[in-house]
Amino acid sequence: MSTNVRLQDLAEPRGTLTEGLVALIRNRPVGQADLDATALLVLDGVANMLAGRRTEPGRKLLAFLERHPEDAGRRALVMGGLMHILEVDDLHKASVVHPACVTVPAALALASEAGAGGRAFLEAVLVGYEACARVGMSVGGGHYRTWHNTGTCGTFGGTMTAAQMLGLSDGEAVHALGNAGTQSAGLWEFLDTGAMSKHLHAGRAAEAGVVSAELAALGFTGPPAILEGPRGLYAGACPDPDPGAVLRDADGPWQVHLTSIKPWPSCRHTHPVVDAALELAGRVEMSAVERIEVSTYQAAIDVCDRPSPESEYEAKFSLQHCVAISLLDGKCEFASFGPEARARAAELCAETRVRSGDTYSEAYPRDWGGEVTVHLAGGGAVTAARTACKGDPEAALSRDEMIVKAGMLLAFAGFDDADRLVADLLAMASGGAVPEIAL
């Protein structure tokens, strides 16, 4: 078959979930508030990406990119990986997907080739968020016990963004999503050693999006029932899928409005109890602490029950350390996870017990909650609880707080003229051009 054949000239898939997803997304109106929200999320993602350069995994990813400087897929891979390193990138709670690191890199990698303006760029990111969130909400809780949703479901977001950037037809987009799904991967095994694989999950999801969309534009077909088919994603990796979630609540808000921003540089599962510990920090005399009890939902324990973290990355995935250092210092920042902080918190970590609370487990993933109880010598105790974290839609950061956070990340990155970059990224929502961002 000639490579210039377009997929609308082929037999179009009918009646599949991916076809329905494409139709749902592309028939929704986009308003100014949607673009403004997306621009803030893009700002957060880009600031995370640039800050990620100043880390050991980041330097390795940049060295890899030097070998493939002209490859859009490889650029997306590296940008996605960089964006996910510092653990301060955004998160969509109901899907347990980090959307920025799989969608924004795909859009950036194709921006020059596509010649997209700022509005088109933001619309591409907007639809990517929708795709990965809806697929993520459908895979079920059992999937997350083994699979990292950002890697598996994120491929659909990266692909939908890339399909929009390249102007694919609906049929082409369906086939691109089919090939994205067959590349879905990302296993939690890296947690046992603190390996760098988590960053690769995000990067590969973004790269799969670019590759799948570019191939679809050339007439390369993919399985249209990649989600619900007898040998599709649900059958292979989802013990308890909810296929109806893909198309449910079609008239609800765009998923960008339901996405959380992370104020603390640790795994999002730790944030409810970080918030609670920070509330207690000013109320507790630390010398009087006898023991600490943490109650949260089971998924947080599955990923973050780590009483003796031995590295910075393990500490970011330790409920015990995050609570202990937040109580000790009254803050949670990049320095909270280094060797000095881990040494100071070690004794308190050893006195911290983590358990699953039925109320919190039943509410997850709709709500990510938890509580911290500090037991004091002499029998007293103080407790703080959260059903939503700072940065969730229910407790959202303001536009100004988002800009301050971006400035912090850009300062960490050593980026010159941060104010200009912030202004240029936000201006895309009102018709500005896509700024050039050099790695």
GIVEN-V281648 format. One line per field, one symbol per residue. ss: DSSP state (H for helix, E for strand, - for the rest). psi: psi as a letter, one per 30 degrees, with the letter a starting at -180 (. if undefined). burial: 1 if it has 9 or more other ideal C-beta (glycine too) atoms within 8 Angstrom, else 0. A space follows every 10 residues. Layout:
ss->???
psi->???
burial->???
This chain:
ss->------HHH- ------HHHH HHHHHH---- -HHHHHHHHH HHHHHHHHHH HH---HHHHH HHHHH----- -HHHHHHHHH HHH------- EE----E--H HHHHHHHHHH HHHH---HHH HHHHHHHHHH HHHHHHHH-- HHHH--E-HH HH-HHHHHHH HHHHH----H HHHHHHHHHH H-----EHHH HH----HHHH HHHHHHHHHH HHHHHHH--- ---------- --HHHHH--- --HHHH---- ----HHHHEE -------HHH HHHHHHHHHH H----HHHEE EEEEEE-HHH HHHH------ -HHHHH--HH HHHHHHHHH- ---HHHH-HH HHHHHHHHHH -EEEEE-HHH HHH------E EEEEEE---- EEEEEE---- --HHH---HH HHHHHHHHHH HHH----HHH HHHHHHHHHH ---------
psi->kkfgkkfffl kkkkgleeee eeeeefgkkj leeeeeeeee eeeeeeeeee effgleeeee eeeeeffhfg jeeeeeeeee eefgefhgll kjeffhkjee ffeeeeeeff eeefhkleee eeeeeefeee eeeeeefffl eeeffekjee eeffeeeeee eeeeefhkle eeeeeeeefe efgkljkgff fffglgfeee eeeeeeeeee eeeeeefggj lljfhfeflf haeeefgjfi lieffeglhf galkfefgkk kjfkhlkfff eefeeeeeef effkjfffke lkkkkaleee eeegjifikg leeeefhjee eeeeeeeefg ljaeffglee eeeefeeeef gkkklkkeee eefkgekjll lkkjklkffl kkkklkfllk flefhkklee eeeeeeeeee eefhkkheee eeeeeffefg glljkkjk.
burial->0000111001 0010011111 1111100100 0001111111 1111111111 1110101111 1101100100 0111111111 1111111111 1111111111 1111111111 1001011111 1111111111 1111111111 1011101111 1111111111 1111110101 1111111111 1111111101 0000001111 1111111111 1111111010 1111111010 0111001100 1110111000 0001111111 1111111111 1111111111 1001000110 0111111011 1011111010 0101111111 1111111110 0100011000 1100110110 1101011001 1011101111 1111110000 0101110110 1100001000 0110111011 1110100100 1101111110 000100000
